Amino acid sequence: MTATKPRLPYTYDDYRTLPEDMSRRYELLHGDLYMVPAPTTRHQRVLSRLNSLMLEHVRSRQLGDAFFAPVDVILGQGDAREVVQPDLFFIAAARRDTVKLHGIEGPPDLVVEILSPGTETRDRGYKLKMYARHGVREYWIVDPDARTVDVYSAGPAEYLDPTRYNENDVMTCTLLGELAITLKDVFTD
């Protein structure tokens, strides 16, 4: 009988010492290291369109900063820190102190994850709970294949039931100063 060596969780220090390799992205979730595969072209089209709309709106109204992956978002403290690289996210102007040279230290106000093959379970499961636990005020899950956006808003202890928008809807985001997004424009191939 052989003894198995217990797996030690990855720490933030382990994450910071990973070799710099622009062809690979990683996230650190609950002590596990995940390689994030390259997204599909459909994913990138949707990301590009949402980023353009959000960036122009946020800049023109001086609401804060919009970022897109890869940028580290560091959540939690000490050995419990987790690192994610959301597809798109927003930091309100009043919270710009969380923006550091190496990444964001603390929760964004808004996080957008665009589903890719292999990410849906994590985006709808662990990340949904993690973002709520760390105080992300609004979380969008964008499904390019179903052409839907599920919007989760912060409740007293967890996210409220999501509001689902489809490609025929105009989605309004009050968190971003009434940004209106015509989803047909976002999902057009």
N, C-alpha and C positions, 0 to 999 in steps of 0.2 A: 504494500500500500504506500503510495507516495503522498506526501503533504503538498497541498497547493498553497502557493504564496498569495495572500490576500491582495486584491487590487487596491492600490492607494488612489484616492481621488486626485485629479489634476487640480492645481491651485492657480491663482492668478499669476503668481511668479513663474510657474511652469509655462503658462500661456505666453507671457511676455518674452520668454527666452526661445520661443519657436523661431526657426530660421525664417527670414524674410523671403517669401516666395510669392510673387504677384500672381502666379497662376493658381494658387490655392487660397481659399478663405476658410477660417475656422471660427467656431463658436464654442464657448465654454458654458455648459449648462449642468448645474447640480453636480459638479465634479467630473463630468464626462466631456471629452473633447470630440467635437463633430466637425468633419470636413464638409463644407458646403459646396456642392458641385456647381459648375457653371450653369446659369439659367438658360432657358429656351429663348429663341428669338421672339416668340409671342410675349413672354414675360418681359423682355427688354423693351419691346414696343410700348407695352402698357406702362412700364416704369418711366420711360422717357416722356410720355405724354403727361402722366400725373406729375412728374417732377417739374416739367415746364410750366404747367398750370399753377402748381403750388408755389414754385419759386418766384414767378412773376407777381403773383398776388401778395405773397409775404413781403417781398422787397418793396413793392410800390406803396404798401401801407406801413412799412417799418414795424411789422409785427414780431419779428425775431429772425431766426435762421432755419432754413430747410437744408437737409443733408440727404445724400443717398449713399448706398453701400459702394465700397467698403469703408466704413468708419466704425471704430469700436465704441460701443455703448457699455459702460461698466456699471453694473447694478450690484448693490449690497456692499458689505464691508468685510475686511479680513479674509479668512480662508473661505468664507461663504460667497465671495464675489463671483459673479457670472458675467460673461462677455458675449454680447450679441452684435450682429451687424445687420440691422433691419434694412430692408430695401429702400425705405424712404422714411424720414422722420422730421419733426418740427420741434424746435426749442423756442419758447416765448421770450421776448426781449427782456422781461423782468428776471429771467433765469439764465441769462447768458454766462453767468459765472460758472456754470457747469461745463462750458465748452473749454477744453484744454487742448494743448498742442497734440497730445497723443490720443485724444478721443474725448468722449462725453462722460463725465463722472456724475451719474445720477440719471433718473428717468427722463426721457423726452416727454413733452406734453402730448404729442401724437406720434403713433408708430403705424406704419403701413407695411404689411408683409404681403407679397404677391406669391401665390402658390406656384410651386414647381413640382414636377414629379419627385416624390420622395420627401417633400417638406410638409405636406398637408397635416399629417398626424401631429407633428411637432408644433406647427403653427397654430393649429386649432386646439391642441391639448396643453402641453407643458408651457409653451410661450404665452398662451392666453392667461393662464393662472399666474405665471411669473410677472408679466406686465401689470396685471391687476395688483398683485402683492407689492410691487415696487412703486406704485402710484402713477403709472401712465394713465393720463386722463381719458384718452380715446385711442382705440385700437381698430384698425381696418384690416380685414382679411379680404384680399382681392383674388377672385378666381377667374383667370383669363379664359379658361375653357368653358365654364358655365356662364361667363359674362355677368358676374354678380360681385357686389361688395357688401360684406357684412360689417356693420359699424357697431362696436361695443363701446358704451360709455360707462364711466366709473360710477358705481353705486356706493353705498355706505361701507360694504365689506368686500365686494367683488363686482365684476361687471354686470350691468343689467342685461336682460335678454337683448340680443342684437336686433338692429333694424337692417333688413335686407333690401338692397337696391339692385335692379337689373339694368340691362343695357338701354332700356327705354325710359329710364328715370333721369331726372336732374337731381343730383345729390347736393344738399347744402350743408356746409360745415360751419357751425357757429363758433367753434374753437378757433377757426381761422378767419374771423371777421366776415362771416357770411359768404365764404367762397362757394360758388355754385359750379358744379361739374356736370356737364352733359355727358353721361356715360357712353352714349353711342359713339361720341368722338374718341373716347379712351379705348374702346374695344374694337374699333374698326380695323380690320386686317390690312 
